[in-house]
Amino acid sequence: MAQCPDCGALLDIDKDDVEEGETLSCPECAVELEVVNRNPLELDVIEEEEEDNGEDEDDH
């Protein structure tokens, strides 16, 4: 059992069924998660990388 770090939903995941680095999707909020530790089972949100257009927003 693990908890989604984004929405807090309890996820029925058996640590023996996943590997570190594996990606999963939260069924409640659909955020992409990565298994960062198996014992204890720990998940982290995979941040989407924003496209860099070469400009800083502060420069406008």
C-alpha positions as CSV (number, residue, x, y, z in Angstrom):
1,M,0.0,0.0,0.0
2,A,1.3,3.4,-0.9
3,Q,0.0,7.0,-1.0
4,C,-0.1,9.3,-4.0
5,P,2.1,12.3,-3.1
6,D,0.0,14.5,-5.3
7,C,-3.6,13.8,-4.2
8,G,-3.1,11.6,-1.2
9,A,-5.1,8.6,-2.6
10,L,-4.2,5.2,-1.2
11,L,-2.8,3.0,-3.9
12,D,-3.0,-0.7,-3.7
13,I,0.6,-1.5,-4.8
14,D,2.5,-4.5,-3.6
15,K,6.2,-3.6,-3.2
16,D,7.1,-7.0,-4.6
17,D,5.3,-6.2,-7.9
18,V,7.3,-3.0,-8.7
19,E,10.9,-2.1,-9.2
20,E,12.7,1.1,-8.4
21,G,12.5,3.5,-11.3
22,E,9.3,2.0,-12.6
23,T,6.6,4.5,-13.6
24,L,3.0,4.3,-12.5
25,S,-0.1,6.4,-12.9
26,C,-2.4,7.4,-10.1
27,P,-5.9,6.1,-10.8
28,E,-7.4,9.1,-8.9
29,C,-5.6,12.1,-10.3
30,A,-3.8,10.5,-13.3
31,V,-0.4,12.0,-12.3
32,E,2.6,10.0,-13.4
33,L,4.6,8.5,-10.4
34,E,8.0,7.0,-10.1
35,V,8.9,4.3,-7.6
36,V,11.9,5.8,-5.8
37,N,12.1,3.2,-3.0
38,R,10.7,-0.3,-2.4
39,N,11.2,-0.7,1.3
40,P,9.3,1.3,2.5
41,L,7.4,1.8,-0.8
42,E,7.8,5.4,-1.8
43,L,6.5,7.2,-4.8
44,D,7.4,10.6,-6.3
45,V,5.6,12.7,-8.8
46,I,7.3,12.9,-12.2
47,E,7.5,16.5,-13.1
48,E,6.8,17.4,-16.7
49,E,9.7,19.4,-18.1
50,E,8.7,22.7,-19.6
51,E,10.0,23.6,-23.0
52,D,12.7,26.2,-22.8
53,N,12.3,28.7,-25.5
54,G,15.6,30.4,-24.6
55,E,13.9,33.4,-22.9
56,D,13.5,34.1,-19.2
57,E,10.1,35.3,-18.2
58,D,11.7,37.9,-15.8
59,D,13.3,39.6,-18.8
60,H,10.0,40.9,-20.2
